[in-house]
Amino acid sequence: MKTLLSYLCPVLAVLLYSAPDDTGAAEPVANGAASPFSGELGVLFAPFYSAETVLLRQDGREWHTWKGGREPALSVRLQPDGSMLRLGGMPSPPAFKNARMAGGYLQRFSWDGALLWEFPAMTSTMIAYGDALVLPNGNILTAALEFKTREECEKMGRDPSLLTDQGMYVPALVEYRPHEKDAAFQVWKWSLWDHLYQARHPALPHHQFQGRKAGRVDLGLLPHLKGPRWLLPKEIDYLPEQDLILMMVHGSREVWVIDHSTTTQEAASETGGRRNRGGSVVAWSAAATEPGAAAQTVLSAEWKTQQSGSSATTADLIVLSYAKNGCFVDELKLNLDSMEFTTTRRLKRLEVAKNALDDLPPIIVSQGRSGEALVLGNPDSGKLSFADTTPAKSWTYKNEKGVVTMVPYRGKPGEACCGGGSDTGGAASSTTAPKTGAALPPPIQRAPTTKPRISSLMSAPLSVP
C-alpha cells in the first residue's frame, strides 16, 4: 500500500480519515432489536447503466445485491435498519433534460429487496440531485438543483457572457416527509438563490464591491463555466444534535454549513432559527489552508462524528481536498456560538508524483468515520480499491455490472459517441458515429459507478417489514 500511495498524483488519491472513537459502535434499530451491524467496514455502490446496488464485504467480495429500481443517480446509502436509500434517475423536465442531469427519484428498499417507498422528487424547475440521506425523524433530506432562467440570472447579477438560453442551475436542499409507499410532503427547503451576492453592478441585488458579503456566496464563482451547469451538489451530511447540514459542491474550494433549525421562510432570510442566522451560508475555503500553496479543490467533506452533544460549543469536520502540490486531509473546528471556523489542523499531506499511471484509480470516491480508510475509484472502468490501516484488509474490485461500449470520436473536446445501456449488466455496442472525416479510435468499455460509501457491515441479514 505504501508503494501505491507514493505514486498517486493529486487527482488520483486522497487519504481518508475519520474519528477512531466510532469504530465498531452499535447503531440503533428503529424497532428496538439488537443492532445487525458488526462494525466491520464494507463498501456500498451502484453501477451506472444497471438497476442494481451492491454491498462489498471487507475483503472485496460481493456480499449483498439489491435488484430492481431505476438507474442510479450519484447517491446510495445503507441505513442502520438494513434498508437502503437510493437516488435514481428518471426522465427529466425540459429544463434539465438537455444538460443530461440524472436524478429526481428517491427510493428506499428493505434488506431483502422489497420496495418500501419511492417518490419523484422533481418539479418543472427543481430536481433532486447529487446526494440524499435519512434524517433521525425519518424524513428524507436531499440536495437539489433549481432552474433559473437567463433573464432571472442577469437580473440577479450573473455576467451575461456566462449565460446561455438554457439558464442556470442553482444548488438547493429539500426535506420530504414520506407518505404511504409512493408519496411525500415537502416540509422544508433552502436555496442558494436566496443567499447570493455579486460584484458586477451596484444597481443589482446584494452588491459587494470588494471582499465577501457575509453569509452569501459569490454569483461570479467559476467564471470559466458557461451555461446551465454551475455549482452542482456533490455531498451532504447532517449533525443531528446541532441540526446542521454540511454541503459540498463539485468544483468549488468551499465547504458550506447551513442551519436546518429554520422554517422555510427563515431559511430564505438571514434571521431566525436556533442561531438567528436564517439560511445564511457559513463557508470554509480550501484556498486558505496553506498560504502560498496551490489552490485546493474540495473532494469530500463530512462531520467527524455525528454526536457532538447538544451543549457542545464546537463541532469538528473532516475535509479532503487536492491541489497540484499534494493531497490533503484537514480537520476543521466550527465554533457553534459564532458560527465561524476557528481551527484548521492538517491531518495528512501526501507528497505525490506528477506522472499519472493509467492503471491506477484517478479519483477518491469515499470516506468513512471509523478509523483511517482509503477508497479509490475509476469512474470509467469501475475499478475500486480499498485500503485500511491494516494492509491485509486492502483489496481491489472490478465492476462488471452495467458495462457499456463507447466509441470515442474526434469531435469537440470531452465528447464521446453512441454509448448504449443495459439494465442486465451486459455490454451494449454502439452502431453509429458522427461523420467527422477522421478515423475512429477503437471502442472502449466503461463500467462507471456512483460514489461508493464506506458502511458498517451487518453481521446477519435483516428483513425489514
Secondary structure, DSSP 4 states (H G I P E B T S, - for coil): -HHHHHH--TTT---B---GGGTT-----TTSPPP-EEEEEEEEE-BTTSS-EEEE-TTS-EEEEE--SPPEEEEEEE-TTS-EEEEEE-PPPHHHHTTT---EEEEEE-TTS-EEEEEE-B-SSEEEEEEEEE-TTS-EEEEEEEEE-HHHHHHHT--GGG--TT-EEEEEEEEEEEETTTEEEEEEEEEGGGGEEBSS-TTSTTB-SSSPPTT-EETTS-TT--SS--SEEEEEEEEGGGTEEEEEEET-SEEEEEE-SS-HHHHTSSS-TTTT-TTPPEEEEGGGSSTTSPPPEEEEEEES-S---TT-SEEEEEEEEEETTEEEEEEEEEETTTTEEEEEEEEEEE---SPPPTTS--EEEE--SSS-EEEEE-TTT-EEEEEESSGGG-EEEE--TT-EEEEE-SSSTT-EE-----TTS-----------SSPPPPPEEE--B---EEEEEESS-----
